[in-house]
Amino acid sequence: MVFLGIDIGGTKRVVVVGDHTGQPLVHIRRPMEDSGDWRADLDCLIEDARSLLADWEARTGEVLARVGASVPGPADAARGIVLNPPNLPSWHNAAIGAALQEAFGVEVRIDNDANAAALAEHAHGAGQGVENLLYLTMSTGVGAGVIADGKLLTGAFGGAGEAGHIPVEFPGAACRCGLHGCLEAYVGGHAWRSRLREIVPEGSDVLSRAGGDRGAILPEHLVASARSGDAFACREFDRWLDYLARGIVPWVMAFEPECIILGTIATAAGRSLCFDPLEVRVAAALWPHQAERLSIVPAALGQALPQWAGLAVALSGTPMDDSAS
């Protein structure tokens, strides 16, 4: 028996066949279609998945046991619905769980991409052997997944773990979620990019790295400049770390993770620029015994994460409740 993993992102999609341990065996990765009709776009993905499965079954005789889909949040995992993803607006209330069940005739599980990544890092990455962890990624927004006592924390209605929307300022900057002061509004890639394009000084190293085009400035330009010692970039990165620490500390106090795993911007910045100073900031806001037991580490699965994430949902994600309404 094999498992099918699916990862749906704003710019790419992945289908992968894996074994019962969640190990990817074969996969297809393509740019994400955005036709304006989620059903048509999902059909393209299903066509690739069927082709991959048919080829695998012809070679090995193994058949499909279950499907798991990592989807952009917010999502209702119990009902198998993608609710209103900012980067895929045509996928509003997309009932992909039912569509995938109809297409493949097996059990389907879906979960938001941050939860899927947390499951994958817990099983195969930086969280192996850790029973309590927080996974945070700062890409376009701030995604988060929580593993508590070895299991994904879902909450009463499936929405637990939204660390990106912990308030770090009152009332604070507007967040794309509709609230104010959210961590995402200060450390998320979209918000930070917008800020940098307004505040980067003329003639700065950051602007130079963007080819002199203020509209092309990205967080990675700031990170590269900070790594080279540029004074403005170092001050701005320190501000980013201050807000990230504010977002992390309440989680440590609330559920006492052993490990916090950081992806994307933090991982790209590296140990000396990001993780070491972040640990100092977080420790300063904790009791000593908490700081001593906490590790903050980079995500381990890198560019292969989408393959692992879809399979992790198939194996350990939230089962759909067919009676849910």
N, C-alpha and C positions, 0 to 999 in steps of 0.2 A: 504494500500500500504506500502511496505517496500523498503529499499535501501540496496544494496550490497556494502560493502567496501572491498577493497583489498589492502594489503600492501606487496610490494615486496622488500626484503632486501638482503644484501649480504650473510647473514647466516640464515635468517628465512623468512617465509612467513605467512601471516594471511589473512583469509577470515572471514567476519563478516556480519551478518544481523542486521540492525538497523531500528529505526523508523524515522518519519519525522522530529524529532528534532535533529537527529544525535546520539541518545542514543543507544549504543550497546545492542543487545538482546541475540544473541548466536554467538559463533565464533569457529573457528578451527585455531590452531597455529601449524606449523610444521617446521622442518629444511628445508632450501631452497635447492632444487635440483640444481645440476650444471652438467648436462649431456653433455654440450657443444652444445646443440640444444635448443634455447629459446622456440621454438614452443612446443617441447615435455615437457619442464618444465612448460610452461604455461598450457598445457593440464592437468597436475596433479593438478594444482591450480583450474582450471575450474571444474574438477571432484568433488573436495571438495566443491566448491561453489554450484554446482547443488544439491549435496546431502543435504547441509545445507538448501538451499531454498526449496527443495521438502519436507523435514521434517517440516519446518515452515509452508508452505502452507497447508500441510495435517492437522496440528494441529489448524491453525487459519483461513484458507481461504484467507489470505493476499497474494497478488501477487507482483512481482518485478516492481518497478517504474523506477529505474535508477541504474547504476553502477559507482562507483568511484574508481580509482586506484592511490595509492601513490607509486611512482616508483623512483628508484635511478636516480639522475641527471647525466649529463644534459638530458633534455627531451624537445621535441617539443609538448607542450600541444595541440596546435591548430590542429595538424595533428595526435595526438595520438601515437607519436613515442618516444621510449626510444633510445637516440642517441648513447652514448658511455660510459656506466657506468664503472668506474675503477674496481669495485669489482665484476662485472658480465660481463666479456669481451665477452661472447658468445651472449649477448643481444645487440650487436651493430646494430643500425638501426632497432630495433624490433618494428614492427607495431602492438603493442598490442591493441590499441584502436579499430582498425578494427576487430581484432581477437575476442575481447570481445563482440563487437556489433553482430558479426555473431553468437557467442555462446549463447547470452542471448536475442537478439532481442529487446533491449531497448537502450536508449541513454547512452553513455559511456563518462565519463570525466576522464582525467588523469592529474596529476601534479607531479612535483618532490617532493621528500620526505620532504624537508625543507619547501616548500610552504604549503604542506599538514599539517605539524606540526604547522605552523603558524596559519593556518585556524582553526585547532583543539584547540590550546591553546586560540585563540581569542574567540571561541564560547563556550568552556567548561572548560578552564583551567585558567592560571594566567593572561590572557589578557581579561577576561570577562569585558565588559563595557568600554573597551579602544578602541578608534577610530584610534589611530596611534601608531603602535608598530613595533619593530624589534625583530624577533626571531632568535637566534643563537644557534647552537649546535656544540660542538667540539668533534666529535667521531673519526672515521677514518680520515675524512677531516673536513672542516668547512662548514656546511650547513646554509642557511639563508633564511628567508621569511619575507616579509614586508607587513604589513597591513596599508594602507594609506586612511584616511577618511572612515574607516570601510570596505574597500575592498582590496582584494589581489592586490598588485602592480605587473604587468606583463611586462610593457614596450612595446615598439613598436613591438618586435619580440618574446616576451615571456621569455626573459632572464634577466629581472630586478631582483635586489636583491641579486646579487652574492657577498655578503659581504666578503666571504672567499677569494676573489681574489682582494680585495682592497690592493694596495701596501703599506707595512709598512716599507720597506727598499728599497734603490736604490743602485745598481741594485738588491742586495739581493740574498738569497738562491733560488735555483731552486725549483719550485713547480711542483707537478705531473701533473698539468694542462698544462704545457709547458711554462708558464710565470715565472718571477723571482720576489722575494720580496713579494709574496702574504702573507696575514695573515695566510692562511692555512699552509704555509711552516714553520710557527713559533708556532702556537698554535694547529694545527690539531693533532689528536692522532697518526697518522702514522709518521709524521715528528718528533714529540716530542719523540716518542718511539725510533726512529733511533738515535736521538741526545743523549738520555739518555744512550743508550747501548754503546756509544762511550766515554762519559764524566764522568759517575758515578765512583767515586774513589773506589779503592780496599778497602775492609774492611768496606765499608759504610753501613749505616742502610738500604739504598735503595737496595743495592745488597743482603743484608741478607734477606730482604723481598721477593726477587726473588729466594730464595733458593740457593744463591751463583752462579747462572747461569746468566751471563751477557746477553745472548741471550733471556732470559725469562723476562727481565725487562719491565715493563709496566708503563704508566703514573700513574695508581692507586697506585703503590708502592711508587712513588715519593710523591704523595698527602698524603698518610698515614704517611710517614716519616716527611713531613713538618708539619702535624698536631701534631706529637709527639715532634716537636721542633728541629729536626735534622738541623744543621747549613747549610750543603750543600743543603739539600732539600728546606729549606726556601729561600735561595738565588736563586735557580733555579726556584722556584715557583714565586718569585718576578719578575724574568725576563719574565716568561710566562704572568703574569698580565700586565707588562709594554706593551708587544706587543698586548695583547687583548685590552687594553685601546686605543692604537694607531689605532686599527681597528674600534673601536666604535665611537670615536670622530667625524670623518668625516660624519658619518651617522646622528649624532645629528645635526651637522651644516647644512647638506643637506636637511633633511626633518623633523626635530624637532619632534621626537616621544615622546609620554608621558611615554612610558614604553619600556624597553629592557628586554626580557626574555631569560635566558641562560639555556641550557640543558647539559646533560651528564657530562663531566669533571667538569664543574663549579658547577653544582648541587651537585655532589658527594663531592666536596671540602667543601661546606657549607658556611654559612654566615660569620663567623669570619675569616676563612682562605681566602676566595675568595671575597665575595660580598662587605663586608665593605671596605677592602683596594682597591678594584677595583673602587668603587664609589669615593673614595678620588682621585685616579689617574685621572679618567674621569673629575671630577669637576674641577681639577686644570687646565685643558685644555679648559674649557668652560667659558662663561660669567656667572656671578652669577645667573642671572635670569633663565638661561637655566638649570643649575645644580639644582636649587631649585625645578624645575617642573619635573625633570626626576627621575624615579624609575628604578632600576635594580634588577630584581627578578628571583628566580629559576622557571623553568618549573614545572607545577603542575601535569601533567597527568602520569608521571612516566612510569612504564613498560606496562601500558595499552595504551600508545600513539598510537601504530600501529592500534589498533581497532578504535580509534577516528579519526585517520588521514584519513583512507580510506573513512570513512563515510563523513567526512568534505569535501573531494573532490567531492563525489557524490552530496552533497547538495549545495556547494558553489564554486566548482572548475571551471576551465576554460572550457567552452563548446568547443567541437571539431568543426572545420570548415571543412565540407566535401569537400568544393571547394578548400581548401588549397593544394598547391603542394609542 
